[in-house]
């Protein structure tokens, strides 16, 4: 194990860790300010903000010899005997000087800048800057321009950290961004006729430490400090990217990537980033409905549930044929309760995997440690990022539960073919995806094959319009629970929004239908513990002892630890205020 000295105190690093001075100090709660460094990108030491005093301790004599000049912490390896000084008058004077330099041409437009509240310049100017600006010459003013249809570049705010340029070179390999010209004339720009148009382009906005790169979708719509931060999981595809959902006044305003080295590293695709809009859609189901004669009438929640429960019980008692379509957009807890409920009505009831789309093929980004990189790569651990063609979050988890309850998985296509010759007495349909799927003549045919139809969904689809009972359920943002991604990793997503008026989370709807003991809201944690004790493939949950892992739980094999891996987030992008994680 390596022993290092930071500001006169000895610290021990675990075996196998390869950290630079910034990471080592951060591990022990000591901040070294920086702008250009990022653990997934090569080290270029552009900003010079992280310069510190560095030396070495002789293991034999104990004598400490310091390097005469300050050096960038991002390029300094933390190894046995390394001595680091971050709080000396010389270091503090240097930080103040760098802040003064970076702010020479920066406009004083914090009140109208979308980055305000999570800006590296604001935070470090307060901590390390000067209260008096000595620059009296004419400032360089650069134009505002669009680097893509979605991203705006305010070049007068740029501090030339080049994070965005390195991202397009080293992570996506698409090379849209470059540094044009030199010195105080340098600008970030795109190559001619080549806008910033790749599936991960929105990450440059998250990477930017200042207000230079801004997302037009979020521009001037909300202040960062008004938004509550919720830990969630992207449900746009089966990758299961970890995200932070920003919510205020009952709306989701944006999704940002949340670090998980086992799944999505520091990134999220643009398709997932803008998928929050489905949770705010004004066309979502406004309430519960019950058929009266030839028309559907809006009904109170208790009446709709009582109608569905009573009629399904009658059909089961009479020995009628019952089937349930289990959507891969449901959480594992919801899937478990739905299967338990339907099989409890009739042990011979059919369980069917719900429909989902597969678009194209998987898109895999595999950054190399060296290829395409121009700076120091010794601290970089490249990890692949995959955008899956399978556009649902929990097919893996639902299939495990279906296999437990009926021994095999029946696909939606197989089910539709069988309905032509084997009509049903009752059919229970679930949805809840980002897009309405029960549309068109093929879906309407399901109504003709079932005497009694219950649709539990968030969208007013063609099929829902023909149902006997419509149960208005929760969008991905309105419920808490777990999903199993394509790699077999169980991950927890907290609820980001309260239920819409007239709706309930699927877990509560199902618990009321099956008259689950206890009453009241159902805890996803309690249901997860129950299914883990009964459903094969979820045994690993029993070892958690009430603490869900930050990076999720691999179900099928023993987890391989990543040496030295700790939670990392830029200090100016760290969640502030209320962070919720409801179970």
SULWO-V742809 format. One record per residue. N is the residue number from 1. RES is the residue in one letter. OMEGA is omega in degrees with one decimal (none if undefined). Layout:
n = (N N)
res = (RES RES)
omega = (OMEGA OMEGA)
This chain:
n = (1 2 3 4 5 6 7 8 9 10 11 12 13 14 15 16 17 18 19 20 21 22 23 24 25 26 27 28 29 30 31 32 33 34 35 36 37 38 39 40 41 42 43 44 45 46 47 48 49 50 51 52 53 54 55 56 57 58 59 60 61 62 63 64 65 66 67 68 69 70 71 72 73 74 75 76 77 78 79 80 81 82 83 84 85 86 87 88 89 90 91 92 93 94 95 96 97 98 99 100 101 102 103 104 105 106 107 108 109 110 111 112 113 114 115 116 117 118 119 120 121 122 123 124 125 126 127 128 129 130 131 132 133 134 135 136 137 138 139 140 141 142 143 144 145 146 147 148 149 150 151 152 153 154 155 156 157 158 159 160 161 162 163 164 165 166 167 168 169 170 171 172 173 174 175 176 177 178 179 180 181 182 183 184 185 186 187 188 189 190 191 192 193 194 195 196 197 198 199 200 201 202 203 204 205 206 207 208 209 210 211 212 213 214 215 216 217 218 219 220 221 222 223 224 225 226 227 228 229 230 231 232 233 234 235 236 237 238 239 240 241 242 243 244 245 246 247 248 249 250 251 252 253 254 255 256 257 258 259 260 261 262 263 264 265 266 267 268 269 270 271 272 273 274 275 276 277 278 279 280 281 282 283 284 285 286 287 288 289 290 291 292 293 294 295 296 297 298 299 300 301 302 303 304 305 306 307 308 309 310 311 312 313 314 315 316 317 318 319 320 321 322 323 324 325 326 327 328 329 330 331 332 333 334 335 336 337 338 339 340 341 342 343 344 345 346 347 348 349 350 351 352 353 354 355 356 357 358 359 360 361 362 363 364 365 366 367 368 369 370 371 372 373 374 375 376 377 378 379 380 381 382 383 384 385 386 387 388 389 390 391 392 393 394 395 396 397 398 399 400 401 402 403 404 405 406 407 408 409 410 411 412 413 414 415 416 417 418 419 420 421 422 423 424 425 426 427 428 429 430 431 432 433 434 435 436 437 438 439 440 441 442 443 444 445 446 447 448 449 450 451 452 453 454 455 456 457 458 459 460 461 462 463 464 465 466 467 468 469 470 471 472 473 474 475 476 477 478 479 480 481 482 483 484 485 486 487 488 489 490 491 492 493 494 495 496 497 498 499 500 501 502 503 504 505 506 507 508 509 510 511 512 513 514 515 516 517 518 519 520 521 522 523 524 525 526 527 528 529 530 531 532 533 534 535 536 537 538 539 540 541 542 543 544 545 546 547 548 549 550 551 552 553 554 555 556 557 558 559 560 561 562 563 564 565 566 567 568 569 570 571 572 573 574 575 576 577 578 579 580 581 582 583)
res = (X X X X X X X X X X X X X X X X X X X X X X X X X X X X X X X X X X X X X X X X X X X X X X X X X X X X X X X X X X X X X X X X X X X X X X X X X X X X X X X X X X X X X X X X X X X X X X X X X X X X X X X X X X X X X X X X X X X X X X X X X X X X X X X X X X X X X X X X X X X X X X X X X X X X X X X X X X X X X X X X X X X X X X X X X X X X X X X X X X X X X X X X X X X X X X X X X X X X X X X X X X X X X X X X X X X X X X X X X X X X X X X X X X X X X X X X X X X X X X X X X X X X X X X X X X X X X X X X X X X X X X X X X X X X X X X X X X X X X X X X X X X X X X X X X X X X X X X X X X X X X X X X X X X X X X X X X X X X X X X X X X X X X X X X X X X X X X X X X X X X X X X X X X X X X X X X X X X X X X X X X X X X X X X X X X X X X X X X X X X X X X X X X X X X X X X X X X X X X X X X X X X X X X X X X X X X X X X X X X X X X X X X X X X X X X X X X X X X X X X X X X X X X X X X X X X X X X X X X X X X X X X X X X X X X X X X X X X X X X X X X X X X X X X X X X X X X X X X X X X X X X X X X X X X X X X X X X X X X X X X X X X X X X X X X X X X X X X X X X X X X X X X X X X X X X X X X X X X X X X X X X X X X X X X X X X X X X X X X X X X X X X)
omega = (-178.0 175.4 178.9 -179.9 177.9 179.9 174.6 -179.4 179.7 177.0 -179.2 177.1 178.0 -178.5 174.1 -179.5 173.1 -174.5 169.1 -174.1 179.3 -178.3 -178.9 179.3 179.6 179.6 -177.5 174.0 179.5 -175.1 167.7 -176.5 -179.4 173.1 -168.5 -176.2 171.0 -172.9 180.0 -176.5 178.4 -177.6 179.9 177.4 179.8 -165.1 -179.3 -179.2 -173.8 -178.7 -176.2 173.3 -174.0 175.7 180.0 178.4 179.0 -176.0 -177.8 -174.7 -176.7 -180.0 178.7 177.0 -177.8 174.0 -174.2 -177.3 175.1 -178.0 178.8 178.8 -178.4 -179.7 -174.5 178.6 175.8 -179.2 -175.1 178.6 179.8 177.3 -176.4 175.8 -176.9 -172.1 -179.7 177.1 180.0 179.7 -179.1 177.6 177.8 179.4 178.1 179.7 179.6 178.4 178.3 -179.8 -177.8 -177.2 -177.7 -176.1 -175.6 -179.8 178.5 -176.3 178.5 -178.9 -178.6 -176.8 -179.2 -178.2 -178.0 -178.1 176.2 -172.8 178.8 178.7 178.2 -175.3 -176.6 175.2 178.1 -175.3 -169.0 -173.1 179.8 -179.4 -178.5 178.5 -174.7 -175.1 -177.0 -179.8 -179.5 -178.1 172.6 -179.8 -179.6 -175.5 169.8 -177.5 177.2 174.8 172.0 177.7 -173.4 -171.2 179.2 178.9 173.2 -170.5 -180.0 177.3 -173.1 177.0 175.5 175.8 177.9 175.3 -177.0 179.4 -179.6 178.5 -178.0 177.2 -166.6 -176.8 -179.2 -178.3 -176.8 168.6 -179.1 -173.6 179.0 171.8 -178.5 -178.9 -174.2 177.0 -178.5 174.7 -177.1 178.2 167.2 -179.8 175.6 172.9 -178.1 177.3 179.2 -178.4 179.3 -172.1 173.8 -173.5 -179.4 -170.2 -176.8 -179.9 179.2 176.4 177.3 -177.5 -173.9 -177.9 -178.6 -177.5 -177.5 179.5 -175.3 179.2 -178.5 -179.6 -177.9 -169.9 176.3 -178.9 -174.8 173.5 -175.6 -173.6 175.3 -171.6 170.1 -177.4 -179.3 176.9 -176.1 179.1 179.0 -178.4 -176.7 175.5 -173.2 173.9 180.0 -179.5 175.1 -175.4 168.5 178.1 179.7 -172.8 174.2 176.6 174.2 177.9 169.1 -177.6 174.6 173.5 176.9 -179.2 175.0 -170.5 169.2 -176.2 -177.7 -173.6 -171.1 -178.5 -178.5 -165.4 171.6 -179.4 -178.6 177.8 177.0 -177.3 -176.4 179.2 179.1 -173.7 179.8 179.1 -179.7 -172.6 -179.9 -178.3 176.8 -180.0 -176.0 -178.5 178.1 -179.4 176.9 -179.6 174.7 -175.1 -176.6 -175.0 175.2 179.2 177.7 -174.7 173.5 -177.3 -175.7 -180.0 179.8 -179.8 179.9 178.3 -179.9 -177.4 -178.1 -177.4 179.5 177.0 179.7 -179.4 179.2 179.7 180.0 178.7 -179.1 178.9 -176.5 175.2 176.8 175.6 -175.2 -175.4 174.9 172.8 173.2 173.4 179.0 179.1 178.8 179.1 -179.8 180.0 179.5 179.8 178.3 -178.8 -175.8 177.7 175.4 176.0 -177.1 -178.0 179.9 179.4 179.4 173.4 -172.0 174.1 -176.0 -176.5 173.3 -176.4 172.0 -173.2 178.0 179.8 177.0 174.9 -174.3 173.7 -176.6 179.3 178.1 179.6 -174.8 -174.6 177.4 -176.7 -176.7 -178.4 178.7 -178.4 -173.2 -179.2 -174.3 173.0 -177.1 178.6 -179.4 175.1 -175.4 168.5 -174.2 177.1 179.9 -170.8 172.9 -172.6 -165.3 176.6 -179.9 -178.6 -179.8 179.6 177.6 -178.5 177.2 179.2 178.4 -173.3 -177.9 171.8 -179.8 179.9 175.7 -179.0 -179.8 179.2 177.3 -179.0 -178.9 178.4 -178.9 -177.8 179.9 -178.3 -176.9 -179.4 -174.3 171.5 178.9 179.1 -179.9 -175.7 172.9 179.2 174.9 -178.9 180.0 -178.8 175.7 -178.2 -176.4 -178.1 172.3 -175.8 -178.4 179.0 177.7 179.5 177.0 178.9 -177.4 -176.4 -177.8 179.8 179.2 -174.1 172.9 177.7 177.8 -169.9 176.4 -175.3 174.2 -174.1 176.1 -178.7 178.3 179.6 179.5 -174.4 173.1 176.2 173.7 176.2 -178.6 -173.7 -171.1 168.9 179.4 -175.3 -173.0 -178.0 177.3 178.2 -173.7 174.9 174.6 -176.1 -174.5 -179.8 -179.3 179.9 177.7 -177.1 -177.0 174.9 177.7 176.2 -179.6 -178.0 170.0 178.6 174.8 175.9 178.2 -179.6 174.6 171.9 -177.6 -178.1 179.4 177.5 -177.1 179.1 178.4 179.1 -176.4 177.9 -178.6 -178.2 176.6 -180.0 177.9 178.7 -177.5 177.7 177.7 178.2 178.6 -179.9 178.7 178.8 179.7 -178.4 178.8 179.6 -175.5 -172.7 176.9 -178.9 179.5 -176.2 -177.5 -179.9 -178.1 -178.7 -173.2 -179.7 173.4 -177.9 -178.6 -175.7 180.0 -175.9 178.8 -173.9 176.8 -170.7 -167.1 -178.7 -179.3 -179.5 175.8 -177.0 174.9 -176.9 173.3 -176.3 176.8 -180.0 179.6 172.7 175.4 -176.2 -179.5 175.3 -177.5 177.5 179.6 -179.1 -174.0 173.0 -173.7 175.6 -175.2 174.4 none)
